């Protein structure tokens, strides 16, 4: 049986480009604000605060995501990851309401077993290294679909494992 790779964490970018653009834009806006205020001989403190906030956003948003990505890629290449193969079973998605009470916002949670051996569960809208079916094209999972999943317990044994590589039988 031949498998087609539909997700491989090693080929994914380590962080979201939107976070980089947001941090860079905020930093540039803070620099312009500080420069204009300084030339008008007023306090440039707000601009400096914006630049510090942008730096924190970049170091946390980009730095932590890059660290997490490198960590799980190392798990994949070192052989620490495990492989399970079999049919998708008990596949389901559900809409869960966010904590915001002023709006009706929902996130999608998807879960399934592979071969009735390993359970996977994740939010589509999460930004972390590993398969979360949140890309530009959603992978159509369904009961009975033969898959091979390479996974690791990157967040401890209490959490669902992260899928580092997902292959679908063709």
URJOQUI-V177287 format. One record per pair of residues at least 24 apart in sequence whose ideal C-beta (glycine too) atoms are under 10 Angstrom apart, sorted by the first residue. I is the first residue (numbers start at 1). J is the second residue. D is the distance in Angstrom with one decimal. If there is no record, write none. Layout:
BEGIN
i=I j=J d=D
i=I j=J d=D
END
This chain:
BEGIN
i=1 j=85 d=9.2
i=1 j=146 d=6.8
i=1 j=148 d=9.3
i=1 j=169 d=5.3
i=1 j=170 d=8.6
i=2 j=167 d=9.3
i=2 j=168 d=10.0
i=2 j=169 d=7.0
i=2 j=170 d=5.7
i=3 j=85 d=8.6
i=3 j=146 d=8.1
i=3 j=147 d=8.0
i=3 j=148 d=5.4
i=3 j=166 d=9.5
i=3 j=167 d=3.8
i=3 j=168 d=6.6
i=3 j=169 d=5.7
i=3 j=170 d=7.1
i=4 j=166 d=9.8
i=4 j=167 d=6.4
i=4 j=168 d=5.6
i=4 j=169 d=7.9
i=4 j=170 d=4.8
i=5 j=148 d=9.3
i=5 j=150 d=9.9
i=5 j=165 d=6.7
i=5 j=166 d=7.5
i=5 j=167 d=5.2
i=5 j=168 d=8.4
i=6 j=131 d=8.6
i=6 j=133 d=9.9
i=6 j=135 d=9.7
i=6 j=137 d=9.3
i=6 j=139 d=5.5
i=6 j=140 d=9.9
i=6 j=141 d=9.9
i=6 j=147 d=8.8
i=6 j=165 d=9.2
i=6 j=166 d=5.4
i=6 j=167 d=6.8
i=6 j=168 d=5.4
i=6 j=170 d=9.9
i=7 j=130 d=8.8
i=7 j=131 d=4.6
i=7 j=132 d=9.3
i=7 j=133 d=8.5
i=7 j=135 d=8.0
i=7 j=139 d=7.2
i=7 j=149 d=9.3
i=7 j=150 d=9.7
i=7 j=163 d=6.9
i=7 j=164 d=8.5
i=7 j=165 d=6.6
i=7 j=166 d=4.3
i=7 j=167 d=8.4
i=7 j=168 d=9.4
i=8 j=73 d=9.6
i=8 j=76 d=8.3
i=8 j=131 d=9.1
i=8 j=150 d=8.7
i=8 j=164 d=7.7
i=8 j=165 d=4.9
i=8 j=166 d=8.0
i=8 j=167 d=8.9
i=9 j=69 d=7.2
i=9 j=72 d=5.7
i=9 j=73 d=6.0
i=9 j=75 d=9.1
i=9 j=76 d=6.3
i=9 j=81 d=9.6
i=9 j=129 d=5.6
i=9 j=130 d=6.0
i=9 j=131 d=7.4
i=9 j=150 d=8.9
i=9 j=152 d=9.6
i=9 j=162 d=8.1
i=9 j=163 d=8.2
i=9 j=164 d=4.7
i=9 j=165 d=6.7
i=9 j=166 d=9.5
i=10 j=69 d=9.2
i=10 j=72 d=9.1
i=10 j=73 d=5.2
i=10 j=76 d=6.1
i=10 j=77 d=7.4
i=10 j=129 d=9.9
i=10 j=164 d=8.0
i=10 j=165 d=7.9
i=11 j=73 d=9.7
i=11 j=165 d=9.5
i=12 j=69 d=7.4
i=12 j=72 d=9.9
i=12 j=73 d=9.0
i=12 j=129 d=7.3
i=12 j=130 d=9.0
i=12 j=131 d=9.2
i=12 j=135 d=8.8
i=12 j=164 d=10.0
i=13 j=65 d=9.3
i=13 j=66 d=9.4
i=13 j=69 d=8.0
i=13 j=129 d=10.0
i=14 j=62 d=8.2
i=14 j=63 d=9.9
i=14 j=65 d=6.1
i=14 j=66 d=4.3
i=14 j=67 d=8.5
i=14 j=68 d=8.1
i=14 j=69 d=3.7
i=14 j=70 d=6.9
i=14 j=73 d=8.6
i=14 j=129 d=7.4
i=15 j=58 d=9.7
i=15 j=61 d=7.0
i=15 j=62 d=4.8
i=15 j=63 d=8.5
i=15 j=64 d=8.7
i=15 j=65 d=4.0
i=15 j=66 d=5.6
i=15 j=67 d=9.8
i=15 j=68 d=9.1
i=15 j=69 d=7.2
i=15 j=127 d=8.0
i=15 j=129 d=9.4
i=16 j=61 d=7.8
i=16 j=62 d=8.6
i=16 j=65 d=7.1
i=16 j=127 d=5.6
i=17 j=62 d=9.8
i=18 j=61 d=9.4
i=18 j=127 d=9.2
i=19 j=57 d=7.3
i=19 j=58 d=7.7
i=19 j=60 d=9.2
i=19 j=61 d=4.1
i=19 j=62 d=6.0
i=19 j=65 d=7.4
i=19 j=127 d=7.8
i=20 j=57 d=9.6
i=20 j=58 d=7.2
i=20 j=61 d=8.0
i=20 j=62 d=6.0
i=22 j=54 d=8.3
i=22 j=57 d=6.9
i=22 j=58 d=8.9
i=22 j=61 d=8.0
i=23 j=53 d=9.0
i=23 j=54 d=4.9
i=23 j=55 d=7.7
i=23 j=56 d=8.8
i=23 j=57 d=4.5
i=23 j=58 d=3.9
i=23 j=59 d=8.8
i=23 j=60 d=9.4
i=23 j=61 d=6.5
i=23 j=62 d=7.0
i=24 j=54 d=7.5
i=24 j=57 d=9.7
i=24 j=58 d=7.7
i=25 j=54 d=8.0
i=26 j=50 d=6.0
i=26 j=51 d=8.0
i=26 j=53 d=6.7
i=26 j=54 d=3.9
i=26 j=55 d=9.3
i=26 j=57 d=6.8
i=26 j=58 d=8.9
i=27 j=51 d=5.4
i=27 j=52 d=9.3
i=27 j=53 d=8.7
i=27 j=54 d=3.7
i=27 j=55 d=6.9
i=27 j=57 d=8.7
i=27 j=58 d=7.6
i=28 j=54 d=8.3
i=29 j=54 d=8.2
i=30 j=54 d=6.1
i=30 j=55 d=9.4
i=61 j=127 d=8.4
i=64 j=127 d=10.0
i=64 j=128 d=9.7
i=65 j=127 d=6.6
i=65 j=128 d=7.5
i=65 j=129 d=7.4
i=66 j=129 d=9.2
i=67 j=129 d=9.4
i=68 j=127 d=9.6
i=68 j=128 d=6.3
i=68 j=129 d=4.9
i=68 j=130 d=8.8
i=68 j=154 d=7.8
i=68 j=155 d=9.7
i=68 j=162 d=9.7
i=69 j=128 d=8.7
i=69 j=129 d=4.2
i=69 j=130 d=9.1
i=70 j=129 d=8.4
i=71 j=129 d=7.5
i=71 j=152 d=9.5
i=71 j=154 d=6.9
i=72 j=128 d=8.7
i=72 j=129 d=4.5
i=72 j=130 d=6.1
i=72 j=152 d=6.5
i=72 j=154 d=5.3
i=72 j=162 d=6.3
i=72 j=164 d=5.9
i=73 j=129 d=7.5
i=73 j=164 d=7.9
i=74 j=152 d=9.8
i=75 j=129 d=9.7
i=75 j=150 d=9.5
i=75 j=151 d=9.3
i=75 j=152 d=4.3
i=75 j=153 d=9.1
i=75 j=154 d=6.5
i=75 j=162 d=8.7
i=75 j=164 d=6.8
i=76 j=129 d=9.9
i=76 j=150 d=6.6
i=76 j=151 d=9.6
i=76 j=152 d=7.3
i=76 j=164 d=4.7
i=76 j=165 d=6.7
i=77 j=164 d=9.8
i=78 j=152 d=9.7
i=80 j=152 d=6.0
i=80 j=153 d=9.3
i=80 j=154 d=9.5
i=80 j=164 d=9.8
i=81 j=149 d=9.6
i=81 j=150 d=5.0
i=81 j=151 d=6.2
i=81 j=152 d=4.4
i=81 j=153 d=9.4
i=81 j=154 d=9.3
i=81 j=161 d=8.9
i=81 j=162 d=9.2
i=81 j=163 d=9.6
i=81 j=164 d=5.4
i=81 j=165 d=7.8
i=82 j=118 d=8.0
i=82 j=149 d=9.0
i=82 j=150 d=7.3
i=82 j=151 d=6.0
i=82 j=152 d=7.0
i=82 j=153 d=8.7
i=82 j=161 d=8.0
i=82 j=164 d=9.7
i=83 j=114 d=9.8
i=83 j=118 d=9.8
i=83 j=148 d=6.4
i=83 j=149 d=7.1
i=83 j=150 d=5.1
i=83 j=151 d=7.8
i=83 j=164 d=9.8
i=83 j=165 d=8.5
i=83 j=167 d=9.5
i=84 j=113 d=9.3
i=84 j=114 d=4.8
i=84 j=115 d=6.0
i=84 j=117 d=5.5
i=84 j=118 d=4.7
i=84 j=120 d=9.2
i=84 j=147 d=8.6
i=84 j=148 d=7.4
i=84 j=149 d=5.4
i=84 j=150 d=8.3
i=84 j=151 d=6.9
i=84 j=161 d=9.2
i=84 j=163 d=9.8
i=85 j=114 d=7.2
i=85 j=115 d=6.5
i=85 j=117 d=9.1
i=85 j=146 d=7.7
i=85 j=147 d=7.3
i=85 j=148 d=4.4
i=85 j=149 d=7.7
i=85 j=150 d=9.8
i=85 j=167 d=8.6
i=85 j=169 d=9.1
i=86 j=113 d=8.5
i=86 j=114 d=5.3
i=86 j=115 d=2.3
i=86 j=116 d=7.3
i=86 j=117 d=6.7
i=86 j=118 d=9.0
i=86 j=146 d=7.1
i=86 j=147 d=7.4
i=86 j=148 d=8.4
i=86 j=149 d=9.1
i=87 j=112 d=9.8
i=87 j=113 d=8.9
i=87 j=114 d=7.6
i=87 j=115 d=6.3
i=87 j=116 d=8.4
i=87 j=142 d=9.8
i=87 j=143 d=7.4
i=87 j=144 d=5.3
i=87 j=145 d=6.6
i=87 j=146 d=5.6
i=87 j=147 d=7.6
i=87 j=169 d=9.2
i=88 j=112 d=5.0
i=88 j=113 d=7.4
i=88 j=114 d=6.4
i=88 j=115 d=8.7
i=88 j=120 d=9.5
i=88 j=141 d=5.6
i=88 j=142 d=6.5
i=88 j=143 d=5.8
i=88 j=144 d=6.7
i=88 j=145 d=4.6
i=88 j=146 d=7.9
i=88 j=147 d=5.8
i=88 j=149 d=9.5
i=88 j=168 d=9.3
i=89 j=113 d=4.5
i=89 j=114 d=7.5
i=89 j=115 d=7.2
i=89 j=116 d=5.3
i=89 j=117 d=9.3
i=89 j=119 d=9.6
i=89 j=143 d=6.2
i=89 j=144 d=8.0
i=89 j=145 d=9.7
i=90 j=116 d=8.1
i=90 j=119 d=8.3
i=90 j=143 d=7.3
i=91 j=120 d=9.8
i=91 j=141 d=5.5
i=91 j=142 d=6.0
i=91 j=143 d=5.2
i=91 j=144 d=9.0
i=91 j=145 d=8.1
i=92 j=121 d=9.5
i=92 j=141 d=9.9
i=92 j=143 d=9.3
i=93 j=124 d=8.3
i=93 j=133 d=9.1
i=93 j=141 d=8.9
i=96 j=123 d=8.1
i=98 j=125 d=9.6
i=108 j=132 d=9.9
i=108 j=133 d=8.4
i=108 j=134 d=8.6
i=108 j=138 d=9.5
i=110 j=134 d=9.5
i=110 j=138 d=9.4
i=110 j=139 d=9.7
i=110 j=141 d=7.2
i=111 j=160 d=7.7
i=112 j=141 d=6.3
i=112 j=142 d=9.1
i=112 j=143 d=8.0
i=112 j=145 d=9.1
i=112 j=147 d=8.9
i=112 j=149 d=9.7
i=113 j=143 d=9.7
i=114 j=145 d=9.7
i=114 j=146 d=9.4
i=114 j=147 d=5.9
i=114 j=148 d=8.2
i=114 j=149 d=5.3
i=114 j=151 d=8.7
i=114 j=163 d=9.2
i=114 j=166 d=9.6
i=115 j=146 d=9.2
i=115 j=147 d=8.8
i=115 j=148 d=9.8
i=115 j=149 d=9.4
i=118 j=149 d=7.2
i=118 j=151 d=6.7
i=118 j=160 d=8.8
i=118 j=161 d=6.7
i=118 j=163 d=9.6
i=119 j=160 d=6.2
i=119 j=161 d=8.4
i=120 j=147 d=9.9
i=120 j=149 d=7.0
i=120 j=151 d=7.2
i=120 j=160 d=5.6
i=120 j=161 d=6.6
i=120 j=162 d=8.4
i=120 j=163 d=6.0
i=120 j=166 d=9.4
i=121 j=159 d=9.1
i=121 j=160 d=4.4
i=121 j=161 d=9.4
i=122 j=160 d=6.9
i=122 j=161 d=9.9
i=122 j=162 d=7.8
i=122 j=163 d=7.9
i=128 j=154 d=8.7
i=128 j=155 d=9.0
i=128 j=162 d=7.5
i=129 j=154 d=7.7
i=129 j=162 d=7.2
i=129 j=164 d=8.1
i=130 j=154 d=7.0
i=130 j=155 d=9.6
i=130 j=161 d=8.7
i=130 j=162 d=3.4
i=130 j=163 d=5.8
i=130 j=164 d=6.2
i=130 j=165 d=9.7
i=130 j=166 d=9.7
i=131 j=162 d=7.3
i=131 j=163 d=3.8
i=131 j=164 d=7.5
i=131 j=165 d=8.1
i=131 j=166 d=5.2
i=132 j=162 d=8.5
i=132 j=163 d=8.3
i=133 j=163 d=9.3
i=133 j=166 d=9.2
i=139 j=166 d=7.3
i=139 j=168 d=7.5
i=140 j=168 d=9.2
i=141 j=166 d=9.2
i=141 j=168 d=8.6
i=145 j=169 d=7.5
i=146 j=170 d=9.3
END
